[in-house]
């Protein structure tokens, strides 16, 4: 499973690297039960250096979270969702 994920993720990163230059922002949506997976994705994206900013709840968002998330997503060209059973059944 992880080999397939790694291959698909590598393909996505290659596509992003070949798309428009600089200034791109990304947003990661996840369920807090999947925080470890989210942080792995975050670290991989930071290492790939494809985005000028990667929005994640513990970094740039403050105050009213609904407003902060809406603001962040409006600035992003890419949204990553860490989908899991917990994510799909979450009230948030």
KALINRA-V378217 format. One record per helix or strand of 3 or more residues. SS is the DSSP state (alpha for helix, beta for strand). FROM is the first residue (numbers start at 1). TO is the last residue. If there is no record, write none. Layout:
# KALINRA-V378217
SS & FROM & TO
SS & FROM & TO
This chain:
# KALINRA-V378217
alpha & 2 & 18
beta & 25 & 29
alpha & 32 & 48
beta & 53 & 55
alpha & 65 & 75
beta & 78 & 81
alpha & 85 & 89
